[in-house]
Amino acid sequence: MSVSAALPDQSAPFDPSRTAVIGVLTGEGVGAEVIPVTLALLKRLQAHTLRRFELRQGGDIGKAALALHGASLTDEVVDFCRGVFDDNGAVLCGPGGERFVYELRARFDLFCKFTPLKPTPALQDTGVLRPAALENVDIVAVRENVGGLYFGEWGQRRSPCGSSSVYHHFAYHEKDVERILRVALSLARQRRGRLCVTVKPGGVPAISALWEEKARHLAQGYDVQVNVMEIDNAAYQLIANARQFDVLVSPNMFGDVLADCGALLLGSRGMSFSGNFSAEGYAVYQTGHGAAHDIAGSDRANPVGQIYSLAMLLRESFAWQEGAQALETAVATTLACGYRTPDVAAAGSKVVGTTELGRRIGDTLAEQLDGLTL
């Protein structure tokens, strides 16, 4: 099912006869390892379709950009992304640190982030959770992406006596809360009809009251059951009893934390991925993990989250369900055969590196597609 169908529809459907433009930001850290593996799989897919793709390579992002250019999001990268979007394309993004992701979301009003949390059956033998806890878990976490704590005004003050303090002022506007709730309600209506809204009344009472009030009011126009849950309990319940959730919607920071907690359901943060969307159809797809500088260059990074982000891109931005499904099936089949990177290895696994896992997935994909045109 397409999650972006829940967004305001202000763009024409993608035409498969048109060249699909993918802007690639390799990023930093393990990005230099997981992005090439992912693009190699796209090349394999291209051999089995009449669809045409144009890949465009963007510049430095994150810490690397800050060190070289003085900004984690440079004007060059902004122009690059704008050019991709103007040509009805989408951006495939590797990891980038500092303020990069926040500034990119704000610049293009990528107000909505979807993080699918659906465990891969082949990995029920790994991770910290018992297999029974993962059965029938299928969640989409919806995150408000351009407001709240990660934005606003902050700084440092120094008193006449020499001591210092820091401050951070932020707000949520009614219209921004309403638009993300409408998306979440629409998605829940398309799925199993359950929406959980996360709040913290004792900690942020005014913001929590606004989110709850708007959720209950807007829900009257949807056939959706709304449950309001405090964020600390939601984080606990997400691990203790994940099956109770269908769609989770959260303010920016709450959604960030929940998505990382939810990666435990997948077996590793290396398996997590997401898409960031604007109302105009702009989209940036990324992994749910960071640059992992501590293992960069060691061929240990799990490329699956990046591969899944490409599958999400193909499905959501280019309406290519068949291509996305082929990638996902190849990954699941390879993992079921026991090939794993160290983060998702279990007893009896065939532990391989980033490049080797990518090659195995590619070979499986080629076998699946032999003689087929998607």
MIFI-675247 format. One record per residue (C-alpha): x, y, z. Coordinates in nm, 4 decimals. Layout:
N
LOVEX         xx         yy         zz
LOVEX          X          Y          Z
...
END
This chain:
374
LOVEX         xx         yy         zz
LOVEX     0.0000     0.0000     0.0000
LOVEX     0.1223     0.3500    -0.0824
LOVEX     0.1582     0.5637     0.2289
LOVEX     0.1944     0.8863     0.0325
LOVEX    -0.1624     0.8413    -0.0965
LOVEX    -0.2619     0.9880     0.2404
LOVEX    -0.0942     1.3192     0.1533
LOVEX    -0.2750     1.6136    -0.0064
LOVEX    -0.2870     1.5269    -0.3776
LOVEX    -0.1545     1.8370    -0.5502
LOVEX     0.0614     1.6753    -0.8189
LOVEX    -0.0159     1.4726    -1.1301
LOVEX     0.0383     1.0955    -1.1124
LOVEX     0.3794     0.9836    -1.2323
LOVEX     0.3893     0.8842    -1.5990
LOVEX     0.5941     0.5610    -1.6393
LOVEX     0.6892     0.6637    -1.9947
LOVEX     0.8712     0.9688    -1.8618
LOVEX     1.2331     0.9471    -1.7456
LOVEX     1.2417     0.9135    -1.3681
LOVEX     1.4972     1.1469    -1.2111
LOVEX     1.6699     1.0320    -0.8916
LOVEX     1.8960     1.2769    -0.7143
LOVEX     2.1591     1.0955    -0.5079
LOVEX     2.3242     1.2403    -0.1985
LOVEX     2.5845     0.9869    -0.0870
LOVEX     2.6390     1.1543     0.2486
LOVEX     2.9090     1.0750     0.4987
LOVEX     3.0325     0.7831     0.7052
LOVEX     2.8821     0.4551     0.5849
LOVEX     2.6964     0.6398     0.3088
LOVEX     2.9947     0.5725     0.0817
LOVEX     2.9301     0.1985     0.1306
LOVEX     2.5515     0.1606     0.1418
LOVEX     2.4643     0.3991    -0.1424
LOVEX     2.6767     0.2218    -0.4095
LOVEX     2.5298    -0.1155    -0.3066
LOVEX     2.1801     0.0289    -0.3431
LOVEX     2.2465     0.1878    -0.6823
LOVEX     2.3905    -0.1412    -0.8098
LOVEX     2.0537    -0.3028    -0.7358
LOVEX     1.8730    -0.0254    -0.9216
LOVEX     2.0961    -0.0999    -1.2207
LOVEX     1.9904    -0.4658    -1.2010
LOVEX     1.6256    -0.3586    -1.1973
LOVEX     1.6766    -0.1333    -1.4979
LOVEX     1.7783    -0.4351    -1.7053
LOVEX     1.4253    -0.5729    -1.6597
LOVEX     1.2063    -0.2736    -1.7319
LOVEX     1.1203    -0.0327    -2.0109
LOVEX     1.1204     0.2486    -1.7567
LOVEX     1.4050     0.4977    -1.7880
LOVEX     1.6008     0.6452    -1.4987
LOVEX     1.8361     0.9400    -1.4801
LOVEX     2.0706     0.9492    -1.1816
LOVEX     2.2109     1.2841    -1.0702
LOVEX     2.4867     1.3053    -0.8126
LOVEX     2.4702     1.5843    -0.5542
LOVEX     2.7396     1.7347    -0.3338
LOVEX     2.8595     1.7095     0.0243
LOVEX     2.6121     1.7085     0.3123
LOVEX     2.6254     1.7017     0.6910
LOVEX     2.9521     1.7138     0.8814
LOVEX     3.1559     1.6808     0.5634
LOVEX     2.9822     1.9838     0.4119
LOVEX     3.0234     2.1810     0.7342
LOVEX     3.3966     2.1127     0.7398
LOVEX     3.4487     2.1945     0.3723
LOVEX     3.1907     2.4667     0.3090
LOVEX     3.0849     2.6022     0.6475
LOVEX     2.7251     2.4722     0.6287
LOVEX     2.5773     2.1247     0.6663
LOVEX     2.3205     2.2130     0.3964
LOVEX     2.4899     2.4167     0.1239
LOVEX     2.3296     2.6384    -0.1394
LOVEX     2.4689     2.3966    -0.3980
LOVEX     2.2757     2.1045    -0.2494
LOVEX     1.9606     2.3153    -0.2140
LOVEX     1.9820     2.4043    -0.5851
LOVEX     2.0519     2.0407    -0.6692
LOVEX     1.7424     1.9194    -0.4842
LOVEX     1.5290     2.1960    -0.6324
LOVEX     1.6364     2.0921    -0.9818
LOVEX     1.5443     1.7299    -0.9103
LOVEX     1.2052     1.8293    -0.7725
LOVEX     1.1380     2.0655    -1.0645
LOVEX     1.1872     1.7673    -1.2951
LOVEX     0.9358     1.5619    -1.0932
LOVEX     1.2123     1.3529    -0.9401
LOVEX     1.2933     1.2373    -0.5899
LOVEX     1.6046     1.2373    -0.3725
LOVEX     1.7739     0.9254    -0.2372
LOVEX     1.9754     1.0423     0.0616
LOVEX     2.2617     0.8798     0.2486
LOVEX     2.3390     0.9740     0.6093
LOVEX     2.4259     1.3347     0.6889
LOVEX     2.4875     1.4823     1.0316
LOVEX     2.4775     1.8215     1.2051
LOVEX     2.1677     2.0258     1.1094
LOVEX     2.1489     1.8912     0.7543
LOVEX     1.8240     1.6923     0.7712
LOVEX     1.6380     1.9578     0.9706
LOVEX     1.7400     2.2385     0.7386
LOVEX     1.6561     2.0362     0.4285
LOVEX     1.3095     1.9569     0.5633
LOVEX     1.2465     2.3196     0.6498
LOVEX     1.3762     2.4491     0.3157
LOVEX     1.1361     2.2325     0.1132
LOVEX     0.8581     2.2064     0.3740
LOVEX     0.8948     1.8288     0.3984
LOVEX     0.6425     1.8363     0.6783
LOVEX     0.5539     1.4676     0.6886
LOVEX     0.7793     1.1731     0.7605
LOVEX     0.6592     0.8150     0.7216
LOVEX     0.8579     0.5387     0.8947
LOVEX     0.7253     0.1877     0.8229
LOVEX     0.7798    -0.0545     1.1109
LOVEX     0.7046    -0.4005     0.9737
LOVEX     0.9433    -0.6769     1.0847
LOVEX     1.1033    -0.9011     0.8236
LOVEX     0.9962    -1.2587     0.9066
LOVEX     1.3443    -1.3927     0.8270
LOVEX     1.4897    -1.1868     1.1126
LOVEX     1.2676    -1.3157     1.3911
LOVEX     1.5697    -1.5153     1.5083
LOVEX     1.7716    -1.2022     1.5783
LOVEX     1.7398    -0.8856     1.7851
LOVEX     1.6382    -0.8514     2.1486
LOVEX     1.2678    -0.9330     2.1139
LOVEX     1.1096    -1.2773     2.1214
LOVEX     0.9656    -1.3931     1.7867
LOVEX     0.6124    -1.4061     1.9306
LOVEX     0.6294    -1.0335     2.0053
LOVEX     0.6863    -0.9579     1.6357
LOVEX     0.3999    -1.1585     1.4881
LOVEX     0.1457    -0.9498     1.2919
LOVEX     0.3242    -0.6224     1.3672
LOVEX     0.2629    -0.3675     1.0913
LOVEX     0.2959    -0.0010     1.1935
LOVEX     0.3521     0.3283     1.0175
LOVEX     0.4957     0.6034     1.2355
LOVEX     0.3941     0.9483     1.1093
LOVEX     0.6113     1.2356     1.2294
LOVEX     0.5519     1.6101     1.2081
LOVEX     0.8797     1.7156     1.0508
LOVEX     0.9201     2.0944     1.0431
LOVEX     0.8047     2.2240     1.3830
LOVEX     0.8482     2.1718     1.7520
LOVEX     1.1655     2.1373     1.9532
LOVEX     1.4020     2.0924     1.6577
LOVEX     1.3190     2.4397     1.5311
LOVEX     1.2633     2.7802     1.6879
LOVEX     1.5183     3.0042     1.8545
LOVEX     1.8047     2.9059     2.0810
LOVEX     2.1219     3.0529     2.2199
LOVEX     2.3280     3.1276     2.5272
LOVEX     2.3109     3.4108     2.7815
LOVEX     2.5869     3.5230     3.0142
LOVEX     2.5048     3.7047     3.3376
LOVEX     2.7062     4.0032     3.4729
LOVEX     2.8610     3.7716     3.7309
LOVEX     2.9980     3.5452     3.4581
LOVEX     2.7644     3.2463     3.4808
LOVEX     2.5848     3.1351     3.1666
LOVEX     2.2553     2.9746     3.0709
LOVEX     2.1090     2.8437     2.7481
LOVEX     1.7585     2.8833     2.6120
LOVEX     1.5412     2.7275     2.3436
LOVEX     1.2049     2.8703     2.2379
LOVEX     0.9747     2.6706     2.0097
LOVEX     0.6080     2.6517     1.9182
LOVEX     0.3469     2.4517     1.7291
LOVEX     0.1046     2.6351     1.5026
LOVEX    -0.2527     2.5121     1.4797
LOVEX    -0.2421     2.4740     1.1004
LOVEX     0.0730     2.2615     1.1157
LOVEX    -0.0803     2.0265     1.3718
LOVEX    -0.3978     1.9993     1.1675
LOVEX    -0.2230     1.9121     0.8422
LOVEX    -0.0140     1.6294     0.9883
LOVEX    -0.3154     1.4915     1.1753
LOVEX    -0.5203     1.4908     0.8553
LOVEX    -0.2479     1.2881     0.6847
LOVEX    -0.2313     1.0405     0.9741
LOVEX    -0.6098     1.0056     0.9895
LOVEX    -0.6286     0.9507     0.6156
LOVEX    -0.3592     0.6841     0.6336
LOVEX    -0.5277     0.5092     0.9259
LOVEX    -0.8556     0.5077     0.7336
LOVEX    -0.6800     0.3343     0.4421
LOVEX    -0.5271     0.0764     0.6759
LOVEX    -0.6908    -0.0754     0.9857
LOVEX    -0.8682     0.2307     1.1214
LOVEX    -0.6623     0.2936     1.4365
LOVEX    -0.4631     0.6064     1.5164
LOVEX    -0.2509     0.6691     1.8249
LOVEX    -0.1542     1.0292     1.9012
LOVEX     0.1437     1.0792     2.1344
LOVEX     0.1459     1.3647     2.3872
LOVEX     0.2942     1.4613     2.7248
LOVEX     0.0327     1.6655     2.9146
LOVEX     0.2365     1.7122     3.2307
LOVEX     0.5565     1.8082     3.0492
LOVEX     0.4316     2.0171     2.7557
LOVEX     0.0699     2.0871     2.8500
LOVEX    -0.0241     2.3512     2.5921
LOVEX     0.1202     2.1622     2.2972
LOVEX    -0.0268     1.8331     2.4163
LOVEX    -0.3697     1.9908     2.4601
LOVEX    -0.3567     2.1313     2.1069
LOVEX    -0.2626     1.7948     1.9542
LOVEX    -0.5318     1.6063     2.1472
LOVEX    -0.8030     1.8642     2.0809
LOVEX    -0.7326     1.8746     1.7087
LOVEX    -0.7054     1.4962     1.6792
LOVEX    -1.0412     1.4340     1.8452
LOVEX    -1.2106     1.7108     1.6483
LOVEX    -1.0739     1.6093     1.3082
LOVEX    -1.1409     1.2400     1.3694
LOVEX    -1.5133     1.3118     1.3496
LOVEX    -1.4708     1.3308     0.9724
LOVEX    -1.2960     0.9933     0.9471
LOVEX    -1.3991     0.6400     1.0359
LOVEX    -1.0951     0.6044     1.2630
LOVEX    -1.0545     0.5080     1.6283
LOVEX    -0.8299     0.7632     1.8022
LOVEX    -0.6260     0.6798     2.1091
LOVEX    -0.4197     0.9463     2.2874
LOVEX    -0.1171     0.8102     2.4715
LOVEX     0.1626     0.9710     2.6732
LOVEX     0.4917     0.9445     2.4918
LOVEX     0.6785     0.7555     2.7639
LOVEX     0.4057     0.4923     2.7740
LOVEX     0.3938     0.4832     2.3937
LOVEX     0.7674     0.4080     2.3781
LOVEX     0.7182     0.1267     2.6294
LOVEX     0.4093    -0.0127     2.4574
LOVEX     0.5783    -0.0027     2.1173
LOVEX     0.8189    -0.2685     2.2415
LOVEX     0.5956    -0.4471     2.4951
LOVEX     0.2868    -0.4832     2.2750
LOVEX     0.3501    -0.3499     1.9260
LOVEX     0.0490    -0.5273     1.7729
LOVEX    -0.1877    -0.2759     1.9320
LOVEX    -0.0629    -0.0020     1.6979
LOVEX    -0.1617     0.0712     1.3395
LOVEX    -0.0686     0.4346     1.2702
LOVEX     0.1283     0.6420     1.5227
LOVEX     0.1412     1.0194     1.4830
LOVEX     0.3745     1.2394     1.6860
LOVEX     0.5264     1.5828     1.7268
LOVEX     0.8761     1.6132     1.5838
LOVEX     1.0985     1.5031     1.8719
LOVEX     0.8561     1.2381     1.9999
LOVEX     0.8389     1.0917     1.6497
LOVEX     1.2162     1.0877     1.6212
LOVEX     1.2539     0.8899     1.9439
LOVEX     0.9696     0.6492     1.8637
LOVEX     1.1108     0.5637     1.5217
LOVEX     1.4460     0.4727     1.6761
LOVEX     1.2720     0.2646     1.9436
LOVEX     1.0718     0.0996     1.6685
LOVEX     1.3916    -0.0124     1.4950
LOVEX     1.4127    -0.2782     1.7687
LOVEX     1.1112    -0.4384     1.6028
LOVEX     1.3140    -0.4668     1.2827
LOVEX     1.6194    -0.6218     1.4480
LOVEX     1.8553    -0.3270     1.3967
LOVEX     1.8630     0.0413     1.3089
LOVEX     2.0407    -0.0743     0.9950
LOVEX     1.7058    -0.2097     0.8740
LOVEX     1.5128     0.1145     0.9258
LOVEX     1.4158     0.3658     0.6579
LOVEX     1.1735     0.6484     0.5910
LOVEX     1.0381     0.9003     0.3442
LOVEX     0.9982     1.2777     0.3939
LOVEX     0.7227     1.4489     0.1951
LOVEX     0.5870     1.7923     0.1121
LOVEX     0.2324     1.8729     0.0086
LOVEX     0.3655     1.9554    -0.3395
LOVEX     0.5011     1.6068    -0.3996
LOVEX     0.8664     1.6685    -0.3109
LOVEX     1.0192     1.3629    -0.1458
LOVEX     1.3483     1.2664     0.0187
LOVEX     1.4113     0.9029     0.1158
LOVEX     1.6667     0.8044     0.3774
LOVEX     1.7754     0.5395     0.6228
LOVEX     1.6745     0.5535     0.9879
LOVEX     2.0333     0.5343     1.1075
LOVEX     2.3157     0.7847     1.1193
LOVEX     2.6535     0.7978     0.9512
LOVEX     2.8035     0.5365     1.1893
LOVEX     3.1507     0.6861     1.1618
LOVEX     3.2788     0.4239     1.4052
LOVEX     3.2353     0.1459     1.1475
LOVEX     3.2752     0.3503     0.8281
LOVEX     3.5165     0.1875     0.5861
LOVEX     3.5104    -0.1484     0.7642
LOVEX     3.2552    -0.3145     0.5288
LOVEX     3.0294    -0.3920     0.8264
LOVEX     2.7379    -0.1551     0.7638
LOVEX     2.3960    -0.3051     0.6963
LOVEX     2.2782    -0.1753     0.3547
LOVEX     1.9191    -0.2997     0.3879
LOVEX     1.7747     0.0226     0.5296
LOVEX     1.9163     0.2129     0.2322
LOVEX     1.7886    -0.0528    -0.0095
LOVEX     1.4428    -0.0352     0.1463
LOVEX     1.4511     0.3447     0.1142
LOVEX     1.5057     0.2980    -0.2609
LOVEX     1.2123     0.0562    -0.2738
LOVEX     0.9993     0.3157    -0.0956
LOVEX     1.1130     0.5792    -0.3473
LOVEX     1.0154     0.3600    -0.6427
LOVEX     0.6730     0.2859    -0.4934
LOVEX     0.5802     0.6294    -0.3631
LOVEX     0.7378     0.8737    -0.6097
LOVEX     0.7321     0.6684    -0.9309
LOVEX     0.4301     0.4402    -0.8707
LOVEX     0.6440     0.1348    -0.9459
LOVEX     0.5020    -0.1245    -0.7100
LOVEX     0.6550    -0.4116    -0.9065
LOVEX     1.0084    -0.2747    -0.8822
LOVEX     0.9738    -0.1995    -0.5120
LOVEX     0.8322    -0.5439    -0.4415
LOVEX     1.1125    -0.7115    -0.6354
LOVEX     1.3745    -0.5359    -0.4217
LOVEX     1.1973    -0.6195    -0.0968
LOVEX     1.1513    -0.9832    -0.1938
LOVEX     1.5182    -1.0175    -0.2925
LOVEX     1.6249    -0.8783     0.0446
LOVEX     1.3876    -1.1029     0.2396
LOVEX     1.4954    -1.4121     0.0432
LOVEX     1.8652    -1.3400     0.0946
LOVEX     1.8195    -1.2852     0.4669
LOVEX     1.6151    -1.6053     0.4902
LOVEX     1.9088    -1.7906     0.3326
LOVEX     2.1123    -1.6824     0.6346
LOVEX     2.3281    -1.4088     0.4831
LOVEX     2.3548    -1.1263     0.7360
LOVEX     2.5706    -0.8308     0.8326
LOVEX     2.6955    -0.8459     1.1933
LOVEX     2.4162    -0.6296     1.3389
LOVEX     2.1458    -0.8835     1.2476
LOVEX     2.3466    -1.2058     1.2710
LOVEX     2.2090    -1.4982     1.4716
LOVEX     2.3298    -1.8481     1.5519
LOVEX     2.4087    -2.0235     1.2270
LOVEX     2.4098    -1.7047     1.0168
LOVEX     2.6526    -1.6601     0.7291
LOVEX     2.8052    -1.3302     0.8365
LOVEX     2.9127    -1.1191     0.5390
LOVEX     3.0120    -0.7594     0.4773
LOVEX     2.8219    -0.4740     0.3180
LOVEX     2.9458    -0.5408    -0.0340
LOVEX     2.8958    -0.9159    -0.0176
LOVEX     2.5411    -0.8857     0.1165
LOVEX     2.4629    -0.6428    -0.1636
LOVEX     2.6046    -0.8879    -0.4188
LOVEX     2.3977    -1.1735    -0.2746
LOVEX     2.0811    -0.9629    -0.2869
LOVEX     2.1662    -0.8638    -0.6438
LOVEX     2.2108    -1.2262    -0.7508
LOVEX     1.8800    -1.3185    -0.5896
LOVEX     1.7121    -1.0259    -0.7641
LOVEX     1.8540    -1.1374    -1.0993
LOVEX     1.7211    -1.4908    -1.0435
LOVEX     1.3761    -1.3553    -0.9562
LOVEX     1.3632    -1.1366    -1.2663
LOVEX     1.5130    -1.3795    -1.5169
LOVEX     1.3048    -1.3510    -1.8325
LOVEX     1.0690    -1.0929    -1.6820
LOVEX     0.9953    -0.7332    -1.7775
LOVEX     0.8451    -0.5212    -1.4988
END
